[in-house]
Amino acid sequence: MAKRAGIMGILISLILLFFLVRVAWLQLLPSHIPISSPAAGGRDSWKRMAVVQRQRSLVLDTGRGDFLDRNGLPITGETYMSVVFFPVRRDVRGSQEQLSKLAQQLGLSKEELDHRWNGLTSPDFWREGSGRNNPIRLREEQAAVIRSLQVEGVRVLPYRNRYLPQFDAKHWIGFTSQHPEWLMTAHEQDVAKGKRKLTEQVGGSGLERSLDGLLHGIGETSVSYFIDGRNAPLHGLDLRVVQPNNRYYPLKVVTTVDLSLQNEIEAYADAMGLKEGAIVVLDAHNADIVAMVSRPKMKPGHFDSGDGKEWRNYALTAVEPGSIYKLVTAAAALEHGVMKKNETFHCDGHYGRYGLSCWKEGGHGDLTFQEGIAQSCNIVFATIAERLEAEQLERTAEALGVMKRVGWHSSGAFGPFPQPLRLLQEEEDGRLFAGEHNGEDGGVRAQSGIGQRDVRMTPLQAANLMVTLIHGGRVMEPRVVSEVRYANGQEMVELSSRKLPHAGRSIRVDTAMALLRGMEAVVDHGTGQSIRNGAWKAAGKSGTAETIRGDVALNHQWFAGYGPVSKPRYAIAVLAANRPIGSSHQATKLFRGALDIAAKHSHEPRGRN
């Protein structure tokens, strides 16, 4: 008995020794020694096939945080069932009948299925067409049939789609893309420790970029499908899903935007034919961004124009403002007393120097300062601008918040952000004069006073200017994010609405009130009277600025205003950029439509007031 046990022990030891030697041989075998590999149609090393086996995995969910609107509606992030194909050998996939039924469920021929499947070198979701479109969305009955077919190398799995298909992508949300060079520069230590991967998606613009440090999360969810070195399934192992286990992630970013209002204004802008430009809607109470529309449309992952126009956010782009800048000139004149009370100006259509003329042929005749605002008279504001010193114009522009970026930002570390945070990183500064001593020239001041020459303003700054005047000169700092929450709903950090910190004093309340009365006159009987009728009584200022693209002369058309007049609820700025000279004033029409849509979404009483 003892002899038999000894023989069995020796036999088992020899078998174990054989496997140990075999494993060591496979590990130490030089990679240049070839062996047969029928699946590859050639020769390869066991080492390489082992690596290939380990790489047979696919990311199902990046773990990236999502965005919600002010009412808790999702702006990004949805999960739906799709189908994943793994690159297994043709002879192990299944019967011809199984494959024909699979092709039928996917809406293609068996030949096309074979062709595309054979071209796979790594696992991937099945997508419509041959591009990088989103994975197909399976109906419940489709998913059930595909599961029942039990085709090797095919699995029905959940896919986490970032950008929802029911509405257009938002420029202020931005997009994600792979950017290994940036990751190596900005997160070299995290990459070295394996906390971040060079292949992961990072924010390319908008909030995706500014909040990337929080949004990237703590890890991805991936699935591995086990196959041997010859691309045949390892039965019994099936799939392995790896995912982080932390109830606090992914994070939820709560924005100030009203998604339904945003989407309706986008649809309206498209129906009205806005090709280039922006519409910004701010809450008049605290300057929160309620909607921010930019055109051309942005399609994450698709950039067709070659000049980046698809991802430029026109709401944050500074361009010539034209006559809406006359509000700044008017404020400077009132603040610094460069005109007499009840002074009358005369406009015969020509300024008499600098080649400057009024937009109205023959001029406006005699008119008061307030009527100058209502009629947007170039002669009145060129005259006033020349009386002002450059420093007086600049100080007033700074006091009104149209010289620097106005979007919410922190000057230092804030909450979970170790570095200064600026939510809208693409926002550009405004501008009055191009050079340090440029404003000393009277002609420069005259042209700048009517919003031409080197003057620049963004639609966000223009809308915020309306809020500033409504608040008697107090400049607010527009937010687009109100708080960041953990996955369980607990608050991580709040971004409070607040006044914009800037040097110098604000304009006087009586100055702000005079400008508001001037904007009421614009709509009542001035250049904006075409939009008098609507859900709410409106006030505002139109503008048309000359610009050049290439060798072609074009116009930027503007309208900035608010409503309802008696109790302002929303401030809106519209830019219709690069319009043909002589074309109808699209910005004014878009303002009226946007304000009416906002009224429909508001709880304020409707009707003229």
C-alpha positions as MATLAB code, in Angstrom:
seq = 'MAKRAGIMGILISLILLFFLVRVAWLQLLPSHIPISSPAAGGRDSWKRMAVVQRQRSLVLDTGRGDFLDRNGLPITGETYMSVVFFPVRRDVRGSQEQLSKLAQQLGLSKEELDHRWNGLTSPDFWREGSGRNNPIRLREEQAAVIRSLQVEGVRVLPYRNRYLPQFDAKHWIGFTSQHPEWLMTAHEQDVAKGKRKLTEQVGGSGLERSLDGLLHGIGETSVSYFIDGRNAPLHGLDLRVVQPNNRYYPLKVVTTVDLSLQNEIEAYADAMGLKEGAIVVLDAHNADIVAMVSRPKMKPGHFDSGDGKEWRNYALTAVEPGSIYKLVTAAAALEHGVMKKNETFHCDGHYGRYGLSCWKEGGHGDLTFQEGIAQSCNIVFATIAERLEAEQLERTAEALGVMKRVGWHSSGAFGPFPQPLRLLQEEEDGRLFAGEHNGEDGGVRAQSGIGQRDVRMTPLQAANLMVTLIHGGRVMEPRVVSEVRYANGQEMVELSSRKLPHAGRSIRVDTAMALLRGMEAVVDHGTGQSIRNGAWKAAGKSGTAETIRGDVALNHQWFAGYGPVSKPRYAIAVLAANRPIGSSHQATKLFRGALDIAAKHSHEPRGRN';
ca = [
       0.000    0.000    0.000;
       2.807    2.344    0.963;
       4.650    1.420   -2.243;
       1.594    2.240   -4.343;
       1.171    5.576   -2.582;
       4.819    6.381   -3.208;
       4.495    5.597   -6.916;
       1.391    7.820   -7.173;
       3.205   10.653   -5.401;
       6.153   10.389   -7.769;
       3.773   10.369  -10.760;
       1.909   13.443   -9.573;
       5.188   15.229   -8.894;
       6.390   14.442  -12.402;
       3.157   15.788  -13.905;
       3.439   19.009  -11.893;
       7.095   19.316  -12.859;
       6.146   18.900  -16.521;
       3.647   21.787  -16.331;
       6.096   23.987  -14.487;
       8.744   23.358  -17.130;
       6.156   23.972  -19.867;
       5.110   27.340  -18.396;
       8.730   28.369  -17.903;
       9.517   27.407  -21.484;
       6.646   29.466  -22.814;
       7.722   32.482  -20.769;
      11.427   32.245  -21.621;
      11.084   31.203  -25.253;
      12.694   33.870  -27.509;
      10.064   35.850  -29.348;
      11.718   35.177  -32.718;
      11.111   31.397  -32.548;
       8.019   30.840  -34.736;
       5.208   28.375  -34.249;
       2.114   27.663  -36.287;
      -0.825   30.073  -35.925;
      -3.676   29.033  -38.225;
      -5.955   31.803  -36.970;
      -3.498   34.461  -38.059;
      -2.766   32.712  -41.331;
       0.973   32.740  -40.575;
       3.473   32.198  -37.751;
       3.837   33.981  -34.419;
       5.176   33.469  -30.903;
       3.319   32.154  -27.881;
       4.327   35.334  -26.053;
       2.597   37.546  -28.595;
      -0.562   35.425  -28.556;
      -0.676   35.655  -24.766;
      -0.528   39.448  -25.030;
      -3.228   39.427  -27.679;
      -5.393   37.370  -25.351;
      -4.996   39.858  -22.534;
      -5.942   42.764  -24.836;
      -9.334   41.339  -25.757;
     -11.278   43.877  -23.685;
     -13.661   46.757  -24.355;
     -14.669   49.835  -22.371;
     -18.409   49.891  -21.672;
     -18.486   53.054  -19.534;
     -15.683   55.586  -19.081;
     -16.965   56.489  -15.610;
     -17.068   60.142  -16.613;
     -19.384   62.440  -14.667;
     -22.556   63.809  -16.246;
     -24.382   67.131  -16.553;
     -27.910   67.966  -15.394;
     -30.013   71.013  -16.139;
     -31.364   73.282  -13.390;
     -34.429   71.026  -13.043;
     -32.450   67.786  -12.782;
     -32.956   66.696  -16.394;
     -29.965   64.840  -17.907;
     -27.978   66.723  -20.551;
     -25.383   63.980  -20.975;
     -25.307   60.281  -20.264;
     -27.668   57.418  -21.079;
     -27.294   53.625  -21.048;
     -28.816   51.363  -23.658;
     -28.280   47.798  -24.859;
     -26.111   47.208  -27.897;
     -24.200   44.311  -29.392;
     -20.452   43.702  -29.143;
     -18.374   41.664  -31.594;
     -15.096   40.058  -30.563;
     -12.528   39.067  -33.233;
     -12.834   35.258  -33.065;
     -12.045   32.781  -35.821;
     -14.652   32.207  -38.502;
     -14.836   28.457  -37.928;
     -15.838   28.779  -34.247;
     -18.507   31.488  -34.538;
     -21.525   29.298  -35.208;
     -23.574   27.619  -37.892;
     -24.586   29.279  -41.113;
     -28.162   29.365  -39.874;
     -27.136   31.174  -36.668;
     -25.093   33.716  -38.581;
     -27.882   34.336  -41.118;
     -30.363   35.017  -38.316;
     -27.849   37.348  -36.634;
     -27.351   39.285  -39.868;
     -31.116   39.571  -40.246;
     -31.453   41.097  -36.771;
     -28.804   43.663  -37.683;
     -30.477   44.527  -40.976;
     -27.710   43.413  -43.342;
     -26.660   40.485  -45.458;
     -24.627   37.576  -44.122;
     -21.835   38.485  -46.553;
     -21.643   42.036  -45.179;
     -21.676   40.686  -41.631;
     -18.770   38.352  -42.433;
     -16.810   41.100  -44.191;
     -17.061   43.591  -41.344;
     -16.510   40.996  -38.632;
     -13.429   39.638  -40.380;
     -12.008   43.153  -40.455;
     -12.106   43.531  -36.666;
      -8.747   43.518  -34.903;
     -10.153   44.340  -31.448;
     -13.544   44.097  -29.735;
     -16.042   46.776  -30.663;
     -19.711   47.658  -30.545;
     -21.587   47.171  -33.806;
     -22.220   50.551  -35.391;
     -24.422   51.836  -38.169;
     -22.388   52.210  -41.357;
     -18.625   51.981  -41.513;
     -17.761   55.192  -39.593;
     -17.435   55.948  -35.907;
     -21.147   56.454  -35.345;
     -22.709   55.498  -32.034;
     -23.330   51.775  -31.463;
     -26.704   50.520  -32.622;
     -29.542   50.717  -30.122;
     -31.224   47.324  -29.688;
     -34.894   46.904  -29.016;
     -35.751   44.457  -26.241;
     -36.936   41.825  -28.703;
     -33.777   42.230  -30.799;
     -31.569   41.789  -27.758;
     -33.504   38.672  -26.725;
     -33.169   37.058  -30.165;
     -29.420   37.808  -30.420;
     -28.835   36.337  -26.947;
     -30.780   33.208  -27.852;
     -28.645   32.616  -30.966;
     -25.579   32.009  -28.754;
     -23.124   32.993  -31.475;
     -19.532   32.758  -30.247;
     -17.841   36.167  -30.061;
     -21.135   38.083  -29.923;
     -22.603   39.518  -26.731;
     -25.422   41.913  -25.882;
     -23.997   44.463  -23.439;
     -24.911   47.881  -21.996;
     -23.348   50.911  -23.706;
     -22.948   54.247  -21.959;
     -23.649   56.958  -24.506;
     -22.397   60.414  -23.503;
     -24.228   62.739  -25.892;
     -27.973   62.221  -26.056;
     -29.435   61.823  -29.561;
     -32.718   63.625  -28.884;
     -31.135   67.081  -29.039;
     -28.080   68.839  -30.442;
     -24.738   68.914  -28.642;
     -24.115   72.079  -26.642;
     -21.071   74.273  -27.209;
     -20.967   75.232  -23.542;
     -20.879   71.537  -22.606;
     -18.173   70.955  -25.224;
     -16.814   67.613  -26.368;
     -14.339   64.906  -25.352;
     -11.569   63.342  -27.380;
      -8.307   61.467  -26.965;
      -5.383   63.770  -26.218;
      -2.394   61.740  -24.965;
       0.056   64.645  -25.357;
      -2.002   66.848  -23.042;
      -2.391   64.032  -20.518;
       1.361   63.481  -20.419;
       1.898   67.205  -19.846;
      -0.908   67.904  -17.378;
      -1.137   64.570  -15.540;
       2.244   62.919  -15.941;
       2.289   61.463  -12.414;
      -1.270   60.097  -12.658;
      -0.391   58.435  -15.969;
       2.755   56.921  -14.461;
       0.768   55.550  -11.490;
      -1.917   54.126  -13.763;
      -4.615   56.481  -12.462;
      -5.159   57.865  -15.958;
      -4.702   56.216  -19.335;
      -3.336   57.829  -22.468;
      -6.252   56.315  -24.411;
      -8.997   57.823  -22.244;
     -11.336   60.569  -23.353;
     -10.544   64.048  -21.997;
     -12.385   67.361  -22.265;
     -11.680   69.222  -25.484;
     -13.787   72.359  -24.942;
     -16.516   73.873  -22.793;
     -17.308   72.473  -19.359;
     -15.950   69.109  -20.466;
     -12.573   70.811  -20.503;
     -12.778   73.181  -17.535;
     -14.163   70.474  -15.211;
     -12.152   67.575  -16.645;
     -10.282   67.048  -13.371;
     -13.561   66.109  -11.671;
     -15.431   64.588  -14.578;
     -12.883   61.906  -15.503;
     -13.976   59.957  -12.408;
     -12.195   57.093  -10.670;
     -12.143   54.407  -13.329;
     -13.860   52.812  -16.273;
     -16.085   49.772  -16.602;
     -14.665   47.263  -19.080;
     -15.439   43.761  -20.258;
     -12.949   41.038  -21.219;
     -13.736   38.100  -23.448;
     -11.319   35.233  -22.996;
      -9.857   33.593  -26.088;
      -6.796   31.502  -26.653;
      -3.807   32.410  -28.797;
      -5.597   31.129  -31.896;
      -8.638   33.395  -31.455;
     -10.874   30.624  -30.185;
     -13.101   31.173  -27.100;
     -11.957   29.693  -23.784;
     -15.142   27.945  -22.737;
     -16.103   28.224  -19.114;
     -14.530   31.645  -18.597;
     -16.966   33.669  -20.759;
     -16.974   37.394  -19.849;
     -15.293   39.270  -17.034;
     -16.572   42.745  -16.113;
     -14.278   45.098  -14.171;
     -15.758   48.261  -12.655;
     -15.053   50.668   -9.775;
     -17.066   50.171   -6.616;
     -17.632   53.614   -5.108;
     -21.078   55.004   -4.332;
     -19.842   58.602   -4.639;
     -18.873   58.406   -8.335;
     -19.490   59.323  -11.084;
     -20.225   62.939  -10.159;
     -23.216   64.995  -11.282;
     -22.707   68.608  -12.394;
     -25.867   70.692  -11.938;
     -26.000   73.553  -14.444;
     -28.070   76.728  -14.429;
     -29.455   76.011  -17.897;
     -33.117   75.232  -18.538;
     -32.779   72.365  -21.014;
     -36.293   72.619  -22.476;
     -35.878   76.376  -23.011;
     -32.411   75.857  -24.507;
     -33.645   73.228  -26.952;
     -36.673   75.263  -28.031;
     -34.568   78.359  -28.703;
     -32.084   76.229  -30.673;
     -34.902   74.865  -32.817;
     -36.237   78.386  -33.331;
     -32.810   79.707  -34.351;
     -32.448   76.907  -36.892;
     -35.942   77.495  -38.255;
     -35.102   81.196  -38.659;
     -31.928   80.317  -40.553;
     -29.227   81.451  -38.121;
     -26.026   80.194  -39.753;
     -23.407   81.911  -37.597;
     -23.969   83.612  -34.283;
     -25.337   83.178  -30.799;
     -28.284   83.692  -28.470;
     -27.617   84.156  -24.750;
     -30.428   84.180  -22.191;
     -29.618   85.269  -18.623;
     -31.779   85.241  -15.523;
     -32.241   88.963  -14.822;
     -32.250   88.325  -11.058;
     -28.705   86.921  -10.763;
     -27.241   86.663  -14.319;
     -27.382   82.855  -14.338;
     -27.054   81.445  -17.853;
     -30.461   79.957  -18.680;
     -29.697   79.242  -22.343;
     -26.643   79.677  -24.539;
     -26.974   78.843  -28.230;
     -24.164   78.950  -30.783;
     -24.211   78.240  -34.478;
     -22.914   76.483  -36.609;
     -23.910   73.302  -34.834;
     -21.308   71.237  -33.058;
     -21.181   67.494  -33.618;
     -18.732   65.834  -31.194;
     -16.185   63.847  -33.169;
     -17.088   65.471  -36.495;
     -15.170   68.546  -37.682;
     -15.864   69.297  -41.300;
     -15.093   72.945  -42.033;
     -11.340   72.835  -41.490;
     -11.305   76.151  -39.594;
     -12.860   74.926  -36.349;
     -16.105   76.881  -36.748;
     -18.134   73.892  -35.504;
     -16.704   74.051  -31.998;
     -16.305   77.838  -31.704;
     -18.755   79.173  -29.151;
     -19.930   82.449  -30.680;
     -21.555   83.391  -27.369;
     -18.029   83.734  -25.941;
     -16.371   85.211  -29.056;
     -15.652   88.966  -29.067;
     -16.631   90.723  -32.321;
     -17.527   94.252  -33.389;
     -20.713   95.224  -31.461;
     -21.875   98.197  -33.528;
     -24.560  100.404  -32.039;
     -25.219   98.420  -28.859;
     -21.902   99.913  -27.688;
     -23.582  103.318  -27.776;
     -24.971  102.352  -24.360;
     -21.413  102.377  -23.001;
     -20.716  105.747  -24.642;
     -23.990  107.120  -23.276;
     -23.118  105.912  -19.752;
     -19.679  107.572  -19.983;
     -21.266  110.850  -21.097;
     -23.742  110.825  -18.200;
     -21.111  109.791  -15.652;
     -18.619  112.470  -16.688;
     -21.035  115.269  -17.560;
     -19.728  116.076  -21.044;
     -23.074  117.360  -22.289;
     -25.570  119.873  -21.050;
     -28.850  118.854  -19.529;
     -31.540  118.603  -22.218;
     -28.943  119.374  -24.917;
     -30.169  119.052  -28.487;
     -28.025  117.557  -31.219;
     -28.371  118.075  -34.963;
     -27.906  115.262  -37.484;
     -27.896  116.009  -41.205;
     -26.516  112.592  -42.107;
     -22.805  113.527  -42.119;
     -20.382  114.055  -39.280;
     -18.126  116.282  -41.336;
     -14.838  114.472  -40.690;
     -13.213  111.060  -40.473;
     -15.484  109.890  -43.298;
     -18.167  109.178  -40.691;
     -21.869  109.405  -41.503;
     -25.192  108.397  -39.988;
     -26.966  105.229  -41.013;
     -30.063  107.270  -41.941;
     -29.723  109.025  -45.273;
     -30.431  112.728  -44.833;
     -30.043  112.447  -41.061;
     -32.399  112.670  -38.077;
     -32.566  116.451  -37.800;
     -32.693  117.851  -34.259;
     -32.983  115.301  -31.468;
     -32.346  114.955  -27.746;
     -29.831  112.640  -26.141;
     -32.499  110.052  -25.279;
     -33.914  110.227  -28.798;
     -30.352  109.685  -29.984;
     -30.461  106.338  -28.184;
     -33.910  105.506  -29.554;
     -32.921  106.338  -33.149;
     -29.333  105.033  -32.760;
     -27.934  108.217  -34.281;
     -24.245  107.948  -35.176;
     -23.767  111.724  -35.171;
     -24.967  112.106  -31.559;
     -22.629  109.419  -30.235;
     -19.619  110.374  -32.339;
     -20.004  113.910  -30.983;
     -20.215  112.683  -27.393;
     -17.297  110.249  -27.814;
     -15.014  113.033  -29.068;
     -15.860  115.128  -26.017;
     -14.848  112.277  -23.710;
     -11.285  111.438  -22.805;
     -10.082  107.952  -23.668;
      -9.616  107.167  -19.973;
     -13.211  108.145  -19.207;
     -14.535  105.793  -21.871;
     -12.287  102.994  -20.638;
     -13.246  103.427  -16.984;
     -16.930  103.328  -17.858;
     -16.498  100.235  -20.025;
     -14.667   98.530  -17.156;
     -17.375   99.578  -14.686;
     -20.007   98.011  -16.965;
     -18.108   94.717  -17.276;
     -17.497   94.784  -21.038;
     -13.696   94.958  -21.033;
     -12.808   91.685  -19.336;
     -14.225   88.183  -19.160;
     -17.325   88.118  -16.959;
     -18.057   84.392  -16.589;
     -17.899   82.816  -13.114;
     -14.345   82.051  -11.987;
     -12.209   81.681   -8.859;
      -8.982   83.580   -8.383;
      -7.309   80.745   -6.457;
      -7.901   77.225   -5.185;
     -11.608   76.559   -4.699;
     -13.280   73.549   -3.056;
     -12.024   70.399   -4.803;
     -10.161   72.496   -7.396;
      -6.473   72.917   -6.487;
      -5.990   75.528   -9.219;
      -8.010   78.641  -10.170;
     -11.222   77.620  -11.909;
     -12.803   79.377  -14.896;
     -15.985   77.657  -16.032;
     -16.035   79.169  -19.533;
     -12.402   78.970  -20.583;
     -13.099   79.960  -24.199;
     -14.584   83.317  -23.185;
     -12.687   86.227  -24.746;
     -11.975   89.671  -23.307;
     -13.831   92.700  -24.587;
     -11.911   95.620  -26.042;
     -12.221   99.354  -26.608;
      -8.922  100.583  -28.068;
      -6.280   98.442  -29.750;
      -3.214  100.425  -28.616;
      -2.200  102.110  -25.385;
      -2.451  105.652  -26.804;
      -4.915  104.869  -29.576;
      -7.805  106.601  -27.836;
      -6.020  109.945  -27.806;
      -7.035  110.446  -31.438;
     -10.447  112.090  -31.828;
     -11.305  110.088  -34.902;
     -10.572  106.833  -33.100;
     -12.827  107.882  -30.197;
     -15.612  108.923  -32.574;
     -15.597  105.588  -34.390;
     -15.181  103.629  -31.142;
     -18.098  105.491  -29.583;
     -20.448  103.940  -32.142;
     -19.008  100.427  -31.647;
     -16.746  100.245  -34.684;
     -13.012  100.217  -35.370;
     -11.228   98.149  -32.662;
     -14.162   97.695  -30.278;
     -15.056   94.095  -29.416;
     -17.723   92.512  -27.224;
     -19.089   89.005  -26.681;
     -22.818   88.166  -26.627;
     -22.370   87.003  -23.013;
     -20.979   90.421  -22.083;
     -23.819   92.130  -23.971;
     -26.492   90.119  -22.130;
     -24.726   90.735  -18.829;
     -24.673   94.474  -19.626;
     -28.486   94.332  -19.631;
     -28.470   92.678  -16.188;
     -26.001   95.303  -14.955;
     -28.296   98.156  -15.983;
     -31.342   96.403  -14.517;
     -29.431   96.164  -11.211;
     -28.565   99.859  -11.230;
     -24.937   99.375  -12.277;
     -24.044   96.279  -10.221;
     -22.115   93.829  -12.440;
     -22.894   90.162  -11.807;
     -20.763   87.149  -12.667;
     -22.808   84.777  -14.906;
     -22.786   81.164  -13.749;
     -23.398   78.106  -15.888;
     -22.856   75.652  -13.002;
     -24.583   75.954   -9.615;
     -23.225   72.875   -7.812;
     -21.431   69.548   -8.138;
     -22.979   66.488   -6.484;
     -21.768   63.012   -5.674;
     -23.528   60.079   -7.319;
     -25.649   59.548   -4.185;
     -26.987   63.125   -4.405;
     -24.821   64.579   -1.642;
     -23.400   68.009   -2.422;
     -19.657   68.212   -3.109;
     -19.377   71.946   -3.778;
     -21.658   74.923   -4.451;
     -20.820   77.726   -6.860;
     -22.778   80.693   -5.515;
     -24.047   83.548   -7.678;
     -22.124   86.722   -6.948;
     -21.031   90.169   -8.052;
     -18.091   90.423  -10.449;
     -15.037   91.766   -8.622;
     -13.423   94.633  -10.532;
     -11.437   97.748   -9.799;
     -13.140  101.144   -9.712;
     -16.667  102.175   -8.869;
     -19.932  101.224  -10.516;
     -21.955  103.665  -12.560;
     -24.626  105.654  -10.753;
     -28.138  104.281  -10.436;
     -29.622  107.321  -12.219;
     -27.276  106.683  -15.160;
     -28.489  103.077  -15.405;
     -32.120  104.202  -15.205;
     -31.610  106.740  -18.021;
     -30.222  104.023  -20.280;
     -33.128  101.695  -19.460;
     -35.584  104.457  -20.434;
     -33.627  104.951  -23.655;
     -33.937  101.241  -24.477;
     -37.672  101.367  -23.813;
     -37.871  104.177  -26.388;
     -35.906  102.037  -28.888;
     -38.695   99.448  -28.940;
     -41.563  101.890  -28.450;
     -40.838  104.146  -31.440;
     -37.180  103.754  -32.413;
     -35.052  101.300  -34.362;
     -36.604   98.297  -32.576;
     -40.287   99.165  -32.950;
     -40.815   96.167  -35.249;
     -40.786   93.932  -32.129;
     -43.220   95.918  -29.990;
     -45.865   93.205  -30.043;
     -45.252   89.951  -28.225;
     -45.852   87.988  -25.039;
     -44.000   90.597  -22.966;
     -43.239   94.271  -23.501;
     -39.547   94.471  -24.340;
     -36.760   97.028  -24.210;
     -33.371   96.846  -25.864;
     -30.812   98.159  -28.308;
     -30.106   97.055  -31.857;
     -26.748   97.212  -33.576;
     -25.162   96.658  -36.976;
     -21.381   96.477  -37.229;
     -19.308   96.507  -40.382;
     -16.785   93.688  -40.690;
     -14.700   91.980  -43.366;
     -14.139   88.283  -43.999;
     -11.396   87.810  -46.525;
     -12.130   90.521  -49.066;
     -15.897   90.464  -48.551;
     -17.655   93.236  -46.598;
     -20.278   91.843  -44.205;
     -22.326   92.902  -41.178;
     -22.621   91.618  -37.636;
     -26.230   92.185  -36.581;
     -27.000   92.551  -32.863;
     -29.882   93.019  -30.480;
     -29.547   93.107  -26.684;
     -32.468   93.699  -24.367;
     -34.756   92.402  -21.646;
     -38.352   91.743  -20.693;
     -40.878   92.221  -19.336;
     -40.136   95.930  -18.876;
     -42.088   96.387  -15.623;
     -40.405   93.432  -13.892;
     -37.437   92.134  -15.921;
     -37.207   88.348  -15.907;
     -34.719   87.630  -18.685;
     -31.906   89.516  -20.392;
     -31.113   88.363  -23.926;
     -28.361   89.145  -26.416;
     -28.430   87.968  -30.021;
     -25.617   88.027  -32.572;
     -26.245   87.164  -36.217;
     -22.674   87.153  -37.488;
     -21.308   87.754  -40.988;
     -24.589   88.634  -42.648;
     -24.729   90.070  -46.183;
     -24.875   93.859  -46.294;
     -28.441   95.006  -46.894;
     -30.030   91.816  -45.544;
     -32.937   91.995  -43.078;
     -31.998   92.459  -39.426;
     -32.093   88.850  -38.287;
     -30.908   89.532  -34.723;
     -33.921   91.712  -33.904;
     -36.353   89.023  -35.067;
     -34.470   86.342  -33.153;
     -34.583   88.434  -29.982;
     -38.368   88.793  -30.161;
     -38.814   85.074  -30.760;
     -36.392   84.087  -27.987;
     -38.110   86.414  -25.503;
     -41.519   84.969  -26.403;
     -40.196   81.428  -25.885;
     -38.716   82.480  -22.544;
     -42.063   83.993  -21.540;
     -43.770   80.697  -22.301;
     -41.349   78.888  -19.974;
     -41.683   81.471  -17.207;
     -44.194   81.770  -14.399;
     -44.373   85.538  -14.835;
     -47.715   86.934  -16.069;
     -47.882   87.315  -19.799;
     -49.242   90.098  -21.966;
     -48.130   93.650  -22.646;
     -47.253   95.823  -19.673;
];
